[in-house]
Amino acid sequence: MWPMRSALLLAGFVAPVVRGLSPRTEIADSYDFVVIGGGQAGLVLGGRLAEDTNHTVLVLESGGNGDDYRDRIDTPAYSYFDSLWTTPLNWAFYTVAQSNVNNREIYWPRGKVLGGSSAINGLYMTRPGENEINAWKSILGDMDGADNWSWDSFYSAMKKSETFSPPTDDVKSQADITWDSSTHGSDGPIHASYPGFTFDQVGQWSEACESIGIPISDDMYGGSNWGAEVSTSCINPSNWTRSYSRTGYLDPLPDRGNYDVLANAHVTRILFESSSNLTANAVEYTSDDGKTRNTVNVTKEVILAAGSVGSPAVLLHSGVGPKDVLSDAGVDLVYELPGVGQHLQDHFSATLKYTTNAETAGSTFYDNGSERNNPLFLTYIDSAIAYVNASKIYGNELTTQYETILSKMNDSIPKSTYEDTVIAGYKAIYNTTAQIFNSPTGLIELLFMNSDGNGDIGVTAALQHPYSHGRIYINSSNPVDYPVIDPGYLGNSIDTEILINGLKLARTLATTSPLSTNLTGETKPGDSCQSDSDWSDFIRSAASTEFHPSSSCAMLPKDLGGVVDANLRVYGLKNVRVADASVPPISLSTHLMASTYGVAEIAAGIVRGFWNGEDSKDEIAFSGSESLSNVTGTTAGSKASSTGASGKGVKHNGVEVLKVKRRMVIWGICIGVAVGFL
């Protein structure tokens, strides 16, 4: 932890979070809508659906409320220097051994708290490009609802979630930041801004990129996501705190009696009425590691928002998924849907390390640097990036490389399944990804890492459109056991080739002035790494996730191994939808926060429109400009209903209900270790 003196200084900038709490012991036995997952997408859905006061809404979150760690959540720099990865707020998943990376099991941190990974991540707020969103839509063909996923619709949804603020004059000048306010939102729940403190070397990033032919982006938020920039981050500049789905979509809500949130409630399965048209009528959950199970009834819909790991796992434990997976796990088949958990994609990355004569964020924090006691220092976050497209990486070899990609499709069909529809879907995604290769959209992301704990500087290269796919599956009928994560990293040799070229470009950038003036030597992998074979060895030994898994409940036609249609309905289930990062059928060239907020906003509009008989996507009641300081200390107001849709309260074992910011939020007291998903 940082010195008390710094804590006291920071307190002058960060608005206090007052938690007025009053306990009760009952929740409803029935709700119109039950949202599974109170993470990034789930709190968007819960808040938006509850705007229709004639509907009752319950959000079930496996993790806790995070209040015991709120200072560490709120302080941007603590995502590096006092990381929540070592706390109960992290699922701390691992993949199975990956055969193409020296049989390493790759660490997958995911948020286990209200707000999900938006509460513990690196705060990058970037957006995908128009080319790739339209490519997503093209896979859907003439499917009903496909227009929801056009660029115009998706762009509008992302802007809707956002309130943009420009940097301070000092940070703008020092970091060489450019922006276009017209491409950003102005009154959404999530703040997109810049830290209140930066370093000179951050301002050298874009100039060095331009020197090697990577253009400086005037603004990559309006659909042209390529070039170099200092990106926006999810920071509320009114108090320099993290802006995440809880602070945006939960804490500031007005008085409502139709909305409950139950934390420490791990969903074990969805229950269905027995009929040919399967209808979910209840959700089962546990608050004590499976020792006891409770059910809550559903009158309208269940919406899965448990993330790329959790959403397919809940479906599988509910008996919905590939027949062989369910049989091997000992779960009774309810509906055979081969695509559940398939098509998993992730950004794979590796980092070059350099010693430096400059003061970095890491050396400032750990070595008591000159700005250590500047309270604004703790607002710093790494945000200098560049999205580099294939034409820059391959130049005159672009056409040859494209043909090579197409020729290798059949070499890497996932071995995890021989189901024809899933294989057809893999080929469709592969061909679509290859078409994006030919566009200006970023193929590799380069990131400037100024916060290493030993004071080094890193330059990371991250693959954005992998041709290798994996899957999420279960090997146990116990729903509190972790699912199996197999991303299939580097199963297609094209991914290794692209990442090698990205790392070579990263080295060129690091040795280019003015960035190179502060770098005194490469320590990882070191000067001995020269040949493609050397680079391949380095990748196998050092590459890891960029923390952006997606596509495990892919929106595709059913005959392509899809899980949801364009209206987010799970095939074969009358009233179950999925709305989170597991839905995009292709990996997107971006950090996933903005796109996930976009998915959730569109989903809320689809659901509200269906039940209200109209398009409700533009009916926004949140005041995104309302900061935490505006609602601090407000605890009065009407109680939330304890009866929900049924008019009858049910007491649950070990449940405590707390009222936060005028709305009932329920924290289940978990006995033992609660296990669940983001």
N, C-alpha and C positions, 0 to 999 in steps of 0.2 A: 504493500500500500504506500501511497505517496505521503509526504510529511504533512502533519496537521496544519502547518503554516500555509501550504498550498491549498489545502482544503478550505481554510478560512477565506483565502483570497478568492477562490473559485465561487464560493457562496455568494459573493457580491454580484456575480454575473448570472448564476443559475437560479431561476425562480424555484422556490420550495414547492414540493409536491405534498399537499396536505391530504391526508387520508382519513376522512370522517367515516368511521365504521360502526355499524350497529348489527349485531348478530340475530339470526333467526334460524329455524331448523326445518323449514318446509320448502319444497319446491312443488311445482305442478306435476300432476301425473300425466298430462297430455299437452302437447303444443301443436300448432299448425305446422311449423317448420322446425326441424332439428338440424343444426349445422354441426358436422363432426369435424372438429379442429378449430381451436381459437387462436390460430397463428395469423400469419399475414393476411391470407385471403379470407379466412373464416370470420375475422372481426369486421372486415368490409361487408361481407354478406349479412352477418347478424345485424349490424347497424342499419344497413340500407333496407333490409326486409322489415325491420321494426318501425320504419318510417310510416308504414301502413298500419295505423293504430288498431284496425279491425283484425289484424293478424297477430298471433302470439309466436314468439321465437325463443328458442333455447340454443345456446352454443355450448358444446361439450369440449373441454380442453384437457388433454392428458397431463400437461404440466401445471405448475403453480402460477400464482399471480405475479411473482417476481419482486414483490415489494421489499423483501429483505436484501435485494441486490440492486435496488433502484438507482443508487448513486453510480454504480458501475455500469448499469444499462445506459443511463442518461449522459454520461461523460464521453464524448466521442473518442478521445485518445485512449480510453480504457479498453477499446476493442483490441488494442495491441498490448498495452502495458499492465492491465489488470483483467486479463481476458476471462470471460465467463465460460470458456471451454472446460475449465476444471471444476465447475459447479454443477449442481443438479439441474441447471437451466439448459444443459446440453445432453442430447441423447447419446453422443459419443459412439456412433455406429462405426463398424469396420466392414469393409468389403470382404468377400472371400478372397483367397490367394489368387493373384492375377498372374497367369502364366507368362504373359508378355512383358512383365516388369519384375522379373526375378522372383516371382512367386510371393511378392509382398502383399500384405493385407493393408489396404489404404484406409486411412482414418477419414471418416465422414462426420464432422460435427454438424448437428442440426439443432435448431432452437426448441427447447422443451419448456415453454412458458407462454403466458398470454402475449401475443405478438409474434410468436414463433421465431424464425431466423431473423426477422426484421429487428428483433431485440438484441441480437448478439453478433450481427454480421459487421462487415467493413463499411457500411453506409453508402456505397457507390450507388448513384441514381442515374443510370444510363438507359437508353432506349434502343429497341431493335429498329431495323431499317424497313423502309417501305417495300423494297424488293422481297425481303424474306417473309413479311406478313402477307403480301399478295401471293407468294408461293404457297404458304400455308392454305390460304383460301382456295387456290387452284386445285389442291389435292381433294377438296371436298366436292368438286364438280357442281352439279345442280341440286345438291342436298338442301332440303328446307332449312333455313336459318343460316346458310353460308354467308350471306351478306353481313351478318354480325361480325365477321372476321375479315372484312376488307380493311385496307389501310386506313381509310377515312374513319371507319367506326372505331378501330383500335386506337388510333391517334387521339380521337376525341375522348375515349375512355381514360387514357393515360393522363391527358391534360386535366380531366375532371377530378382526378385524385390529388392534384398538385397545387401548392402555392409556391411560386418561385420568388426568390429574393436575390438581387445581384450581390456581388461581394463588396466588402468595404473598399474604399479607395486605396488604402495601403496594400491590402491583399491583392486587389486587381493589378496594381502596378508591379508588385514584387513577383507574383506568380504568372504574370502575362496572360490574364484571363480574358476571353472574349465570349460573348453570348448574344442571343437574339430573344428578347422577352416575348415576342409574338408566338414562338413555338412552345411556350410554357403555359401552365395553368396559373390562375391568379387567386382563386379562392377555394382550393380543394383542401382536404383534411391533412395531407402530408406535405411538410415543408421540404423544398429542394433549394439548397443554398450552398454556401462555401464556408470553410472554417474561418475563424477570426484571427488565425495565425498561420504563417507559412515560412518557407525557407527559400533562400536565394536559388538553390539548385532546382527547386520546382519550376522557377521561372526560366531555367535554362533548357528544360525538357523540349518545349515546342520548337525552339530555335534549332536545337540539335536534330530533331526529327525533320524539320524542313531542309536542313543541310544535306540529308541523305535521301531526299525525294519524297518524304511523307508530308503531304500538305497540312498546313494548320487549318483546322476546321473553324469556320465562323460560328457554326452551331450544328451539332449532329443530332439534335432532338426532333427535327421536323421531317425525318425520314431518310436523310443522307448520313448514315452512321459509319463514316470512315474519315480518317485523318487524325491529327493530334490535337489534344485539348487538355485542360484541367476540368474534370467533370464536376457536375453538381453532386452533392452529398445530402443525405437525409438529416439535415441540421436545421433546427429552429433558431434563426438568428436573433430572435427577441430575448432568448435566454441561453443560447449556445448549448442546447441539449439535443440528444438524438430524437428525431421525429420518426415514430414507427406506428404500426397499426393500432396499438393500444392508445397512444397519445392522440392519434388522429381520428380514429373511428369509434373509440370506446369512452375514454375519460371525459370528453367535452359534451357528451350527449345531453339533450334537454330532458325534462321530466318525461318518463315513459313508464307505464305499468304493464307493458306487454312483452318485455324483453328480459331474459335471465341468461347469465353466463355461469356455467359450472366448471370450475377448475379442478385439477387433480381427479378427473373423471376419464379414465381410459376406456374408449369404446372397444367392446369385445366382438360385437357383430350387429348386423342389421337383421331384424326379424321380418318375415313375410307372411301374408295370408296365402293359404294354399289355393292356388288357382292357376289357370293357364296364362293369365296376364298378371304376373307377379307384382304385388303391391306391398311396399314396405308399410308396416303398421306399428312398428316399435323399434327402438334402439336399445341395446343392452350395453351396460358399462359397469366398470368396477372402480372403486376408490380405495381398495385395500389389496392390491396386487393379486386380484382374482379370488380372494378368499370368499367374498360374497359378491353377488351380481344383482344389479338393479335394472329395471326397465322403465323407459319413458315412452308413452304412446305418441304416435304421429298421425295427424289427420290430413295433412296435405303432402308434404315432401320431406325427404331426407337429402341433404346436400353435403357431399364429401368435400372437405377442404383440409385434408390432413397431410397434404404435400406429396412429393414424388415417391417417398417411401411409405408413408402412412396410408394414403388413399387406396393403392392397390392391395396393401396388406389387409385393410378392413374388408374390402370386397372378397378377398380370398377366404378369410375366416368366416364370412357370411355365406360361403358356398358358391360364390360367383367367380368363375375363372377357368383356366385350363383343366380339363378333366384329369390329366395325369398328375398335375401338381396337387390337386385336392385329394386324389386317391392316395398318393404317397404320404401326404401329411395327415391322413386320417380324418378329413373334413368331408361331411356329406355334401354331395353335389346338389345345388339348388338350381343353377342355370349355367350351362357350359358356354363360356365366353373366352376363347383362346387368347385374346389379346391382353388380358389383364396382367399387368406387370411387365409386359414385353415392350420392345422399342425404347428401352431406357437409354438415354444419351447424357453425356456429361462433358464439360470443358476440362481438358487435360492440360497441365502446365508444368513448366520447369523454370527455375530461377538461376540466373548468373549472379554471383556475389563479387563485390569489389571493396577493397579497403579504400578509405577516403581521408583527406585532410580537412574536410568540411565538418562542421557540427551538424549532426543529423537529429531527427526526433528521438532515435534510440539513445544516442550518446547524451543528448540533453536530459532525458529522463533518468537514465541509469548512472550517468557520471556527473550528475549535478551541473549541467551546462549553464551557460550564461543566462538563458531564458527559463531556467527550471521553475522559478517562482513567479513567472509571469502567468497570471490566471488564464489568459487567453491561449497559452501554450497547450493546455489540455483540450482545446477545441480542435487541434490539428488532426487531420486525417489524410492519408495518402489518397491522391485523386488525379495525378498526372498519368494519362493513358494515351494510347494511339491504337486505332483499328486500321489494320493494314490489309488491303485487298490482294487478290491473287495476281493481278497485273503488275503490282509493285514487286511481289515476291518472285514471280517467274519470268517477267519481262517477255522476251521473244519466245520463250519456251511454254507460254501459256496454253496454246492449242495442243501441243504435244502432251502436256500434263493432263489436260482435260480428257484427251483420248485414253490416256493411261488409267485415269480414274474410272472411266466407263468400262474399260476392259477387265477391271478387277472386282466388279460387283459380285460375281458368282464365287469369287475366292473366299469371301468372308460372310456368307450367309450364317447367321447365328446357329451354333450347334445345339442350343438349348431346346429347340423345338423343330419338328418336321411338319407342323400343322400348316397346311397350304395357304390359308388366309394370312397368317402371320408372315410367312415368307414373301407372299405377294406384297404385303405392306412394307416389309423391309426394302424390297426393290423399288417401290414407289417413293419411299422416303429417300433412298439412295439417289435415285435419278433427280429428284427435286433438289437435293443438296448439291448435286453436280451442276445443276442449272444455276444455283446461287453462286457457285464457284466462278462462273463466267460473268457475274455482275460486279458492280463496284463495292458491294457489301464486304465488311471486314471478314477476312479469313483467319487472321491471327490478331489477338490483342496483345499489345505490349504495355507493361505497367511499370511505373517507377516506384520502387520500394525504399522509403526513406526512414523506416521505423524499426529496422532490425535491432534485436536486443543487444548485439555486440557492437553496434555502431557502424556496421557495414552498410553499403548501398546495394540494392538489388535491382536487376532489370529482368522482368518475367515475360515469357512468351507463353500464350495460352491458346490452344486450338479451339476454335469457335464452332465449327461445323464438322463433328466427327463422323467418319464413315463406319466406325465400329459401334455396335449396339450391344446392350446387355439386357438384364431383366431383374425384377424384384420377384421373389417367390417365398413361400413358407415351407418349412420342413417339420412343423409341429402343429398339432391341433390346439395348443395352448395359446390364446391370443395375447398373452402378456410376454411371450417369448419374442425376441427380436426376429424380424424377417431376414431373409438371406438377400444380400446385395451383391450382384455380379455385374459390374458395368462393362465387362469385356474389353477393357482398355487395350488399344493397339491391336485388336483382332484383325484389322485391315491394315496392311503395311503402308497404305497411303497416309494414314494418320501420322506414322513415324516420320515419313518423308516431309510432310508439311511442317511438323514441329521442328525438325532439324533446320529447315530453312528459316523458320521463325526465330530460332535461337541464334543462328548466324547473323540475322538482321539485328537482333538484340545486342550482340557483341559489337557489330559495326556502329550502332547507335552509341554504345557506352564509350567507344574510342573516338567519338566525334565531338569537336569543340562546339559549344562551350561546356557541355556536360563532362567531357573528359578532363577538364582542367582540375576537377576535384577528385578524380579517381586515381589511385596510386598503384593498383595492381589487382588482377583477377585471381580470386582465391577458389572459385568454384564455377566451372570444373577446372579452370587453370589453363595456362598456355599450352600444355601438352595435348589438349583436346583440339584436334585439327581435322581429321578425316571424318567422313560420314559414319564410319564404323565407330570412331571415338564418340561422336555425338549420340549415336544410337545406344552405346553403352551407358552414357551419362543419363539419357532419358530413362532407360530401364532401371537404373539405380536410384534416381532422384526425383523423377516426375511424380506429380500428385494431382489431386482434384483442385479445380478452381472453385469448388463448392456450388456448382450450378446444375444439379441433376434435374432432368425433365423427361416428359413424354411417356411415362409409364402407364398412363391411362389415356392413350393417344386418341385425339379427335380425328378419326378416319372412317371411311365407309366400313361397314361390318365385314364385307368381303375382302378388306385389306387388313384385317386383324384389329379393327378399331374397337375402342371401349365405349366412347361416347359419340353421339351425333353432334351436329352443328348447334343444336339447342342444349347441349351438355347432358342429355339424358343417356343413362347407361343402357345399352342395348339389352332388351329382354326384360327390363324392369320398368314398371309403369311410372314410378314417382321417385326415382333416385337419380341425382345428377352429381357430376364432379366439376369442381371449379377451383383450380389451383395450378401450380407449375407442372403438374403431371399431364396437363391437357394438350399443350402445343405439340403437334406431331413431329416437328423438326426442332433441332437445337437452334437457338437464336443467338445472334452475335451481339450479346449485351450481358451485363449483370441483370439478374432476374427480378429485381424489386419492381421496377416500373411496369414491366410486362405482366407480372403477377397481379399488381393492383389493377391493371387494365382488364385482365381476364375476370377478376372478381367483380369489377364495376359492370362489365357487360353481362355477366351471369345474373347479378342482382336485377338488372333491367329486364332480362329475359323472363325471370321467375315472376317478378312483379307484373310485368305485362301480361303474362299468361293468366294469372289469378285475378287481375283487375280488368281483364278484357281489353287492354289497351297497351300501347308502348309506353312504359314508365321510365325509360332509361334517362330521360332528362329531368325527372322529378327529384332534384337534389335538395335536401334540406340542411345539410351540414354547412356550417360557417367555417371554412378552412382557415380563415385569417384569425380565428379565435385561438390565442395561445394558451398554454397551460396557466400562465399568470392571470388570465381573465377568468378562469374557472376555479382557481385555487381557493380553498376555504368554503366552497359552496357545497353544503351537505344537506340542506333542507330540500323538501319537495315531496311529491307523492310517492308512496311505496309502490314497488312493482307488484304486480299480481302474484299471489302465491297459488293461484288456482289455474292459471293458463286457460287453455281452451275447454277444459273439462269442468271447471267450477268446483274442483275438489283438490285439496292439498294432500300431499303424501310426504311423510317423514322418511328420510333416508338415513341409513346407518352411517354414522361418522361424518355427517355433512354439516358444515357451518356456512351460513350465508352472511355475506358482508355487503354493505351498501357503500359504493364508491362513486362520488360525483353524482349523487341524486339518482342512481340507478342500481338495481339489485345485481350484484355480482357475487357468485356463490363459490366459495373455495372448499372443495371437498378435502377433509383431513385424511391423508393417506396413511395407513398403517403399514410399515415396511417400505419396500422400494416400489414405487409406482412406475410402471413401464408403459410407454405409449409412443405416439408418433407426432411429429410436427404436422 
